[in-house]
Amino acid sequence: METLIKLSKLAGAGLISIILSNCSTVKVSKAPFGKTSDGTSVELFTLENSNGMKAKITNYGGIVTQLHVPDKDGNLGDVVLGYDKLSSYIKASPYFGCITGRYANRIAKGQFTINGKTYQLATNNGDNHLHGGEVGFDKRVWKVTEVTGIGKAGIALTYLSDDGEEGYPGDLKCTVTYWLTNQNELEIEYKASTSKPTPINLTHHSYFNLAGEGSGDILNHEVELFADNYVPTDDGGIPLGEIATVKGTPFDFLTPHKIGKRIGAQDQQIEFGKGYDHNWVINDTGKALNIAARVTEPKTGRIMEVITDQPGIQFYTGNYLDGSNIGKGNKVYNHRNAFCLETQVHPDSPNQDGFPESILNPGEIYRHVCIYRFKTK
């Protein structure tokens, strides 16, 4: 403390608050979380910052099992859907809180062509490929290293996806780092390299309810999406090949309004998605990171902002939750009890002219940053 006082005399009292903020520690601890069917041990890591915000993350699928954030009165609440036990995630999970890959979202008919060679992937979503296939990254056990930074700490998850896994070419080396900061941010950094050209589109798939998981539907949440355009799809979620304006459609969230305001509109795209299940094209501000979304829950005052370097964000409103998933504390997760905001490239980009580049080549590094920032009002 004497050192801080001396420094403040030289550079102003404001320096003390800066140094103290940067020196504040985020605690990381771990505990057993069960075993997979082949006997592989799985761990659960707890990240807790100086404000009491807490994230629990398992190295099975990189799943965020719990995320406790304060409301306007300072009371902590868990805002992500999930299960109490590893066995429940293994048995049946609609991608609760996981890392999805190699390619998040859909690839038409499970096919893509690189350098004249056509590859066939699993068609695990009707006629199409979804979230990496039958055994995607969400079902893999990742290696873990604890990491620390200035005013933040977390875990780095690594996984080697072998050449041919789920039909994808190339050995893909992946690192996904979860950081919890003392600014109440959950930062996710993705990095990957490959031995052969391969599609890649990693994302995070938490189901959020800012009123608290298991508290009911999310129709009163107010959403703002910083996107002038979105990607229309067919009834299987595959893009039609165009980028369309949101103006004059139920997809216009340029000014914040409740999810439920237009979700029942008689609109073909709403009917195809059974609600919102589309990719918005994030407005590019020219900065390294753009704000993509802001969600406010009026009762608790919780606000979540999503910041990213990716071109798109998938907004999904829990349209396929049907009460069959019994979550934490035996809570029943019903229709539209949560929403997802997944930063990514556009669906089916390997097959769509003019869409963002999604092929990673040898010698290149895939990078992706997503920040979920929590505030109150």
C-alpha positions as CSV (number, residue, x, y, z in Angstrom):
1,M,0.0,0.0,0.0
2,E,2.9,2.4,0.7
3,T,4.0,1.9,-2.9
4,L,0.5,2.9,-4.2
5,I,0.5,6.0,-2.0
6,K,3.9,7.1,-3.3
7,L,2.8,6.5,-6.9
8,S,-0.4,8.5,-6.4
9,K,1.6,11.6,-5.4
10,L,3.4,11.4,-8.7
11,A,0.6,10.6,-11.1
12,G,-2.6,11.6,-9.3
13,A,-5.0,9.8,-6.9
14,G,-6.8,8.2,-9.8
15,L,-3.9,5.9,-10.3
16,I,-4.8,4.1,-7.1
17,S,-8.2,3.0,-8.4
18,I,-6.7,1.9,-11.7
19,I,-4.0,-0.2,-10.0
20,L,-6.4,-1.7,-7.4
21,S,-8.9,-2.6,-10.2
22,N,-6.2,-4.3,-12.2
23,C,-4.9,-6.2,-9.2
24,S,-8.3,-7.4,-8.2
25,T,-8.2,-11.2,-8.6
26,V,-10.7,-13.5,-10.3
27,K,-10.6,-16.8,-8.4
28,V,-10.5,-20.1,-10.3
29,S,-11.3,-23.4,-8.6
30,K,-12.2,-26.9,-9.9
31,A,-14.0,-30.0,-8.7
32,P,-14.9,-33.4,-10.2
33,F,-18.0,-33.5,-12.5
34,G,-18.3,-37.2,-13.2
35,K,-17.2,-39.4,-16.0
36,T,-18.1,-40.1,-19.6
37,S,-19.4,-43.6,-20.7
38,D,-15.8,-44.6,-21.6
39,G,-14.5,-43.6,-18.1
40,T,-12.9,-40.3,-19.0
41,S,-12.9,-38.0,-16.0
42,V,-14.6,-34.6,-16.4
43,E,-14.1,-31.5,-14.3
44,L,-16.1,-28.4,-13.4
45,F,-14.3,-25.1,-13.1
46,T,-15.7,-22.1,-11.1
47,L,-14.6,-18.6,-12.0
48,E,-15.6,-15.9,-9.5
49,N,-14.8,-12.2,-9.8
50,S,-14.5,-9.5,-7.1
51,N,-18.2,-8.5,-7.6
52,G,-19.4,-12.0,-6.8
53,M,-20.3,-12.8,-10.4
54,K,-19.7,-16.5,-11.0
55,A,-19.3,-18.8,-14.0
56,K,-19.2,-22.6,-13.8
57,I,-17.7,-24.3,-16.9
58,T,-17.0,-27.9,-17.6
59,N,-14.4,-29.3,-20.0
60,Y,-17.1,-31.6,-21.4
61,G,-18.1,-29.6,-24.5
62,G,-16.8,-26.4,-22.9
63,I,-20.3,-26.0,-21.4
64,V,-21.2,-23.0,-19.2
65,T,-23.4,-24.8,-16.7
66,Q,-24.1,-21.8,-14.5
67,L,-23.7,-18.0,-14.8
68,H,-24.6,-16.0,-11.8
69,V,-24.9,-12.2,-12.4
70,P,-26.3,-9.4,-10.2
71,D,-29.7,-7.8,-10.7
72,K,-30.5,-4.1,-10.0
73,D,-30.6,-4.8,-6.2
74,G,-27.3,-6.7,-6.2
75,N,-28.9,-10.1,-5.9
76,L,-27.2,-12.8,-7.9
77,G,-29.2,-15.1,-10.2
78,D,-28.3,-17.9,-12.6
79,V,-29.2,-16.7,-16.1
80,V,-28.4,-19.8,-18.2
81,L,-30.3,-23.0,-18.7
82,G,-28.6,-26.3,-18.0
83,Y,-28.4,-29.4,-15.9
84,D,-27.0,-30.3,-12.4
85,K,-25.3,-33.5,-13.6
86,L,-22.9,-34.4,-16.4
87,S,-25.0,-37.5,-17.2
88,S,-27.9,-35.2,-18.2
89,Y,-25.8,-33.3,-20.7
90,I,-24.6,-36.6,-22.2
91,K,-28.1,-38.1,-22.3
92,A,-30.0,-35.3,-24.0
93,S,-29.1,-31.6,-24.4
94,P,-30.2,-29.1,-27.0
95,Y,-26.7,-27.7,-27.0
96,F,-27.1,-26.0,-23.6
97,G,-24.1,-23.7,-23.0
98,C,-21.6,-25.5,-25.2
99,I,-19.0,-24.8,-27.8
100,T,-20.4,-25.8,-31.2
101,G,-18.1,-26.8,-34.1
102,R,-16.3,-27.5,-36.3
103,Y,-19.1,-25.6,-38.0
104,A,-21.9,-24.0,-35.9
105,N,-25.3,-23.6,-37.5
106,R,-26.2,-25.4,-40.8
107,I,-24.5,-26.6,-43.9
108,A,-27.0,-27.5,-46.7
109,K,-27.3,-31.3,-47.3
110,G,-24.1,-31.7,-45.3
111,Q,-22.0,-31.0,-48.3
112,F,-19.3,-28.6,-49.4
113,T,-16.6,-28.5,-52.0
114,I,-13.0,-27.4,-51.6
115,N,-10.5,-27.4,-54.5
116,G,-12.8,-29.5,-56.6
117,K,-13.4,-32.2,-53.9
118,T,-16.8,-32.7,-52.4
119,Y,-17.1,-33.7,-48.7
120,Q,-20.1,-35.3,-47.1
121,L,-21.0,-34.6,-43.5
122,A,-23.7,-36.1,-41.3
123,T,-27.2,-34.8,-42.0
124,N,-28.3,-34.5,-38.4
125,N,-30.9,-31.7,-38.8
126,G,-33.4,-33.0,-41.4
127,D,-31.6,-32.9,-44.7
128,N,-28.8,-30.7,-43.4
129,H,-25.8,-30.7,-41.1
130,L,-26.0,-28.9,-37.8
131,H,-23.4,-27.8,-35.2
132,G,-20.6,-30.2,-36.2
133,G,-22.5,-33.4,-36.6
134,E,-23.4,-36.4,-34.5
135,V,-20.4,-36.0,-32.2
136,G,-19.5,-32.3,-32.5
137,F,-17.2,-30.3,-30.2
138,D,-20.1,-30.0,-27.7
139,K,-19.6,-33.8,-26.9
140,R,-15.8,-33.8,-26.7
141,V,-13.7,-33.7,-23.5
142,W,-11.3,-30.8,-23.8
143,K,-7.9,-30.4,-22.1
144,V,-7.7,-27.5,-19.6
145,T,-5.2,-25.0,-18.5
146,E,-5.9,-22.2,-15.9
147,V,-5.0,-18.7,-17.2
148,T,-4.6,-15.3,-15.6
149,G,-4.6,-11.7,-17.0
150,I,-4.9,-8.2,-15.8
151,G,-8.2,-8.0,-13.9
152,K,-9.4,-11.3,-15.2
153,A,-8.8,-15.0,-15.1
154,G,-10.2,-18.1,-16.7
155,I,-9.5,-21.4,-18.4
156,A,-8.1,-22.3,-21.8
157,L,-9.6,-25.4,-23.4
158,T,-7.7,-27.2,-26.1
159,Y,-8.9,-29.9,-28.5
160,L,-7.4,-31.6,-31.6
161,S,-10.0,-32.6,-34.1
162,D,-8.5,-35.3,-36.3
163,D,-8.5,-35.3,-40.0
164,G,-11.7,-36.9,-41.1
165,E,-13.6,-36.4,-37.8
166,E,-17.3,-36.1,-38.6
167,G,-16.2,-35.9,-42.3
168,Y,-14.2,-32.7,-42.1
169,P,-10.8,-32.5,-43.7
170,G,-7.6,-31.7,-41.8
171,D,-6.2,-31.9,-38.3
172,L,-7.8,-28.9,-36.6
173,K,-6.1,-27.6,-33.4
174,C,-8.5,-25.5,-31.4
175,T,-8.1,-23.3,-28.3
176,V,-11.1,-21.7,-26.6
177,T,-10.4,-19.4,-23.7
178,Y,-13.1,-18.4,-21.2
179,W,-12.2,-15.3,-19.3
180,L,-14.2,-13.7,-16.4
181,T,-13.4,-10.1,-15.8
182,N,-13.9,-7.7,-12.9
183,Q,-16.1,-5.7,-15.3
184,N,-18.7,-8.5,-15.2
185,E,-17.8,-9.8,-18.6
186,L,-17.6,-13.3,-19.9
187,E,-15.1,-13.1,-22.7
188,I,-14.6,-16.0,-25.1
189,E,-11.6,-16.2,-27.4
190,Y,-11.4,-18.8,-30.1
191,K,-8.2,-19.7,-32.0
192,A,-7.5,-22.6,-34.5
193,S,-5.1,-23.8,-37.1
194,T,-5.5,-26.6,-39.7
195,S,-3.4,-29.0,-41.8
196,K,-5.8,-29.0,-44.7
197,P,-8.4,-26.4,-46.0
198,T,-11.5,-26.9,-43.9
199,P,-14.7,-25.0,-43.0
200,I,-14.8,-23.5,-39.5
201,N,-17.4,-21.6,-37.5
202,L,-17.1,-21.9,-33.8
203,T,-19.6,-20.3,-31.4
204,H,-21.0,-20.4,-27.9
205,H,-24.6,-21.7,-27.4
206,S,-25.8,-20.6,-23.9
207,Y,-29.6,-20.4,-23.5
208,F,-30.1,-17.1,-21.6
209,N,-33.0,-16.0,-19.4
210,L,-32.0,-12.8,-17.6
211,A,-34.9,-13.1,-15.2
212,G,-33.3,-16.4,-14.0
213,E,-33.2,-19.9,-15.6
214,G,-36.5,-21.7,-15.1
215,S,-38.4,-18.5,-14.4
216,G,-40.7,-18.6,-17.4
217,D,-40.7,-17.3,-21.0
218,I,-38.5,-14.5,-22.3
219,L,-41.2,-12.7,-24.3
220,N,-40.9,-9.5,-22.1
221,H,-37.1,-9.3,-22.6
222,E,-36.3,-6.2,-24.7
223,V,-33.9,-6.8,-27.5
224,E,-31.8,-4.4,-29.6
225,L,-29.9,-5.8,-32.6
226,F,-27.3,-3.6,-34.2
227,A,-28.0,-4.9,-37.7
228,D,-29.7,-3.3,-40.7
229,N,-29.9,-6.7,-42.5
230,Y,-30.5,-10.3,-41.8
231,V,-30.3,-13.7,-43.7
232,P,-33.6,-15.1,-44.9
233,T,-33.8,-18.9,-45.0
234,D,-35.9,-21.8,-46.4
235,D,-38.0,-23.9,-44.0
236,G,-34.9,-25.9,-43.1
237,G,-32.9,-22.9,-42.0
238,I,-30.7,-22.8,-45.1
239,P,-30.1,-19.3,-46.5
240,L,-31.8,-18.3,-49.7
241,G,-28.6,-16.7,-50.9
242,E,-29.6,-13.1,-50.2
243,I,-29.0,-10.4,-47.6
244,A,-32.3,-8.6,-46.8
245,T,-33.1,-5.4,-45.0
246,V,-34.9,-5.7,-41.6
247,K,-36.9,-2.6,-42.2
248,G,-40.6,-3.2,-42.5
249,T,-40.2,-6.8,-41.2
250,P,-40.6,-8.5,-37.8
251,F,-36.8,-8.7,-37.8
252,D,-36.3,-5.0,-37.2
253,F,-34.7,-4.7,-33.7
254,L,-32.8,-1.5,-34.5
255,T,-34.9,0.1,-31.8
256,P,-35.4,-2.0,-28.7
257,H,-38.7,-3.8,-28.2
258,K,-40.0,-6.9,-26.5
259,I,-39.3,-10.3,-28.1
260,G,-43.0,-11.1,-27.9
261,K,-44.1,-8.0,-29.8
262,R,-43.7,-9.4,-33.3
263,I,-42.8,-13.1,-32.7
264,G,-46.4,-14.1,-33.6
265,A,-46.5,-12.1,-36.8
266,Q,-47.9,-13.7,-39.9
267,D,-44.6,-13.7,-41.7
268,Q,-43.1,-16.6,-43.8
269,Q,-39.7,-16.3,-42.2
270,I,-41.2,-16.4,-38.7
271,E,-43.2,-19.4,-39.7
272,F,-40.1,-21.2,-41.1
273,G,-38.2,-20.6,-37.9
274,K,-41.1,-21.2,-35.6
275,G,-40.1,-17.8,-34.2
276,Y,-36.7,-16.2,-34.4
277,D,-34.0,-18.5,-35.5
278,H,-32.0,-16.4,-38.0
279,N,-28.7,-14.8,-38.5
280,W,-28.4,-11.0,-38.4
281,V,-25.6,-9.2,-40.3
282,I,-23.9,-7.0,-37.7
283,N,-23.3,-3.4,-38.7
284,D,-19.6,-2.8,-39.2
285,T,-18.4,0.3,-37.3
286,G,-14.9,-0.1,-38.6
287,K,-13.6,-1.0,-35.2
288,A,-12.0,-4.3,-34.2
289,L,-15.1,-5.2,-32.1
290,N,-18.7,-4.2,-32.8
291,I,-21.6,-4.3,-30.4
292,A,-24.1,-6.8,-31.9
293,A,-26.9,-7.0,-29.4
294,R,-28.3,-5.6,-26.1
295,V,-31.0,-7.4,-24.1
296,T,-32.8,-5.9,-21.1
297,E,-35.0,-7.7,-18.6
298,P,-37.3,-5.0,-17.1
299,K,-38.1,-6.7,-13.8
300,T,-34.6,-7.5,-12.6
301,G,-32.9,-4.7,-14.5
302,R,-30.3,-7.0,-15.9
303,I,-28.8,-6.0,-19.2
304,M,-26.6,-8.2,-21.4
305,E,-24.6,-6.8,-24.3
306,V,-22.9,-8.9,-26.9
307,I,-19.7,-7.6,-28.5
308,T,-17.8,-9.4,-31.2
309,D,-15.5,-9.3,-34.2
310,Q,-17.7,-11.7,-36.2
311,P,-20.0,-10.6,-39.1
312,G,-23.1,-12.3,-37.9
313,I,-25.2,-13.2,-34.8
314,Q,-27.8,-15.9,-34.6
315,F,-30.8,-15.0,-32.5
316,Y,-32.8,-18.0,-31.4
317,T,-35.8,-17.8,-29.1
318,G,-36.0,-21.3,-27.7
319,N,-38.7,-22.4,-30.2
320,Y,-38.0,-26.1,-29.8
321,L,-37.9,-26.2,-26.0
322,D,-41.0,-28.3,-25.2
323,G,-40.8,-29.2,-21.5
324,S,-38.9,-32.5,-22.1
325,N,-35.7,-31.0,-20.7
326,I,-35.8,-31.1,-16.9
327,G,-33.1,-28.7,-15.8
328,K,-31.3,-27.5,-12.7
329,G,-33.3,-28.0,-9.5
330,N,-35.8,-30.1,-11.5
331,K,-37.1,-27.0,-13.3
332,V,-39.0,-27.7,-16.5
333,Y,-37.8,-25.8,-19.5
334,N,-40.8,-25.0,-21.7
335,H,-41.3,-23.3,-25.1
336,R,-39.5,-19.9,-25.4
337,N,-38.1,-20.1,-21.8
338,A,-34.7,-18.8,-23.1
339,F,-32.9,-17.1,-26.0
340,C,-29.5,-17.6,-27.7
341,L,-27.2,-15.0,-29.2
342,E,-24.5,-16.8,-31.1
343,T,-21.7,-14.8,-32.8
344,Q,-20.5,-16.4,-36.1
345,V,-20.3,-16.3,-39.8
346,H,-23.5,-16.8,-41.8
347,P,-25.1,-20.2,-42.1
348,D,-24.0,-22.4,-45.0
349,S,-21.2,-19.9,-45.9
350,P,-19.1,-22.6,-47.6
351,N,-21.9,-23.0,-50.3
352,Q,-23.0,-19.3,-50.6
353,D,-21.5,-16.8,-53.0
354,G,-20.8,-13.5,-51.4
355,F,-21.1,-14.7,-47.8
356,P,-18.2,-14.3,-45.3
357,E,-15.2,-16.5,-45.8
358,S,-15.4,-19.7,-43.8
359,I,-12.6,-21.8,-45.1
360,L,-9.5,-21.9,-43.0
361,N,-6.3,-22.8,-44.9
362,P,-3.0,-24.2,-43.7
363,G,-0.7,-21.4,-42.4
364,E,-3.7,-19.3,-41.4
365,I,-5.0,-18.7,-37.9
366,Y,-8.8,-18.6,-37.2
367,R,-9.6,-16.0,-34.5
368,H,-13.0,-15.1,-33.0
369,V,-13.8,-13.0,-30.0
370,C,-17.2,-12.8,-28.2
371,I,-17.9,-10.8,-25.0
372,Y,-21.1,-11.1,-23.0
373,R,-21.1,-8.0,-20.8
374,F,-23.6,-7.7,-17.9
375,K,-24.9,-4.5,-16.4
376,T,-28.0,-3.3,-14.6
377,K,-30.3,-0.3,-14.8
